[in-house]
Amino acid sequence: MIDISEGVLLFNDCDFFAAHDFFEEIWMNAIKSEKEFFQGLVQISVGSFHLICGNKNGAKSQLAKGKFKLEQYLPSFYNVNIIKLVSELSILIEKIEVKDIFNLIPKIELTT
């Protein structure tokens, strides 16, 4: 199993651009059964980056695409609590037009 802790830390520290780069490299080389999981992480990283840059339309599109891909890996994959992440992404997408949205960006929670 690939160690994704660095990418999770980057995402959770709101360094979404670096998290995108980290997960994208893994996605490009992932085996077929894991590709959409890593692509989902790339897309939620990109969506979160768009959001902090003020591009709510781009954010909503990427977050929704990433959420859809991650839902295929419920309840947990690579020790990521997908249930919690998808639930929090749903709230973020639903409330994306709210002025102070940044506190709704989820953290990636690892299970043990």
C-alpha positions as CSV (number, residue, x, y, z in Angstrom):
1,M,0.0,0.0,0.0
2,I,1.3,3.4,-1.0
3,D,2.0,5.9,1.9
4,I,-0.4,8.8,1.3
5,S,0.3,10.5,4.7
6,E,2.3,13.3,3.1
7,G,-0.6,14.2,0.7
8,V,-3.1,14.0,3.6
9,L,-0.9,16.4,5.6
10,L,-0.6,18.8,2.7
11,F,-4.4,18.8,2.1
12,N,-5.2,19.2,5.8
13,D,-2.7,22.1,6.1
14,C,-4.6,23.7,3.2
15,D,-1.7,23.4,0.8
16,F,-4.1,22.2,-1.8
17,F,-1.8,22.9,-4.8
18,A,1.0,20.7,-3.3
19,A,-1.6,18.1,-2.3
20,H,-2.8,18.0,-5.9
21,D,0.7,17.5,-7.2
22,F,1.3,14.7,-4.6
23,F,-1.9,12.8,-5.4
24,E,-1.6,13.4,-9.1
25,E,1.8,11.6,-9.3
26,I,0.4,8.6,-7.5
27,W,-2.8,8.7,-9.7
28,M,-0.7,8.6,-12.9
29,N,1.1,5.4,-11.8
30,A,-1.7,3.7,-9.8
31,I,-3.1,0.3,-10.6
32,K,-6.5,0.4,-12.3
33,S,-8.6,-0.5,-9.2
34,E,-7.1,2.5,-7.3
35,K,-7.0,5.1,-10.1
36,E,-10.3,6.7,-9.4
37,F,-9.6,7.0,-5.7
38,F,-6.5,9.0,-6.4
39,Q,-8.2,11.0,-9.1
40,G,-10.9,11.8,-6.6
41,L,-8.2,13.1,-4.2
42,V,-6.7,15.2,-7.0
43,Q,-10.1,16.7,-7.8
44,I,-11.0,17.6,-4.3
45,S,-7.5,19.2,-3.9
46,V,-8.0,21.2,-7.1
47,G,-11.6,22.1,-6.0
48,S,-10.4,23.3,-2.7
49,F,-7.6,25.3,-4.3
50,H,-10.2,26.9,-6.7
51,L,-12.3,27.7,-3.6
52,I,-9.6,29.6,-1.7
53,C,-8.8,31.5,-4.9
54,G,-12.4,32.6,-5.3
55,N,-13.4,30.5,-8.2
56,K,-16.6,29.0,-6.8
57,N,-17.8,27.5,-10.1
58,G,-14.6,25.7,-10.7
59,A,-14.5,24.6,-7.1
60,K,-18.0,23.2,-7.2
61,S,-17.4,21.3,-10.4
62,Q,-14.1,19.7,-9.2
63,L,-15.4,18.9,-5.7
64,A,-18.5,17.2,-7.1
65,K,-16.4,15.1,-9.6
66,G,-14.0,14.1,-6.8
67,K,-16.9,13.3,-4.4
68,F,-18.5,11.1,-7.0
69,K,-15.3,9.1,-7.6
70,L,-14.6,8.8,-3.8
71,E,-18.1,7.4,-3.2
72,Q,-17.0,4.3,-5.1
73,Y,-14.6,3.5,-2.2
74,L,-17.0,3.6,0.7
75,P,-16.7,3.1,3.6
76,S,-12.9,3.4,3.8
77,F,-10.0,3.1,1.5
78,Y,-6.3,3.5,2.1
79,N,-7.3,4.2,5.7
80,V,-9.2,7.3,4.6
81,N,-12.6,7.7,6.2
82,I,-14.5,8.1,3.0
83,I,-17.9,8.2,4.7
84,K,-17.0,11.3,6.6
85,L,-15.1,12.9,3.8
86,V,-18.0,12.5,1.3
87,S,-20.5,13.7,3.9
88,E,-18.4,16.9,4.5
89,L,-17.9,17.4,0.8
90,S,-21.7,17.2,0.2
91,I,-22.2,20.0,2.8
92,L,-19.4,22.1,1.3
93,I,-20.9,21.7,-2.3
94,E,-24.4,22.5,-1.0
95,K,-23.3,25.7,0.8
96,I,-20.6,26.8,-1.7
97,E,-22.2,30.2,-2.2
98,V,-22.0,31.1,1.5
99,K,-19.7,34.0,2.1
100,D,-17.5,32.4,4.8
101,I,-17.1,28.9,3.4
102,F,-13.5,28.2,4.1
103,N,-14.3,26.6,7.5
104,L,-16.4,24.0,5.6
105,I,-13.4,22.6,3.7
106,P,-13.1,19.1,5.1
107,K,-10.0,17.4,6.5
108,I,-9.0,14.0,5.3
109,E,-9.3,11.7,8.3
110,L,-7.3,8.5,8.4
111,T,-8.6,5.5,10.2
112,T,-6.4,2.9,11.9
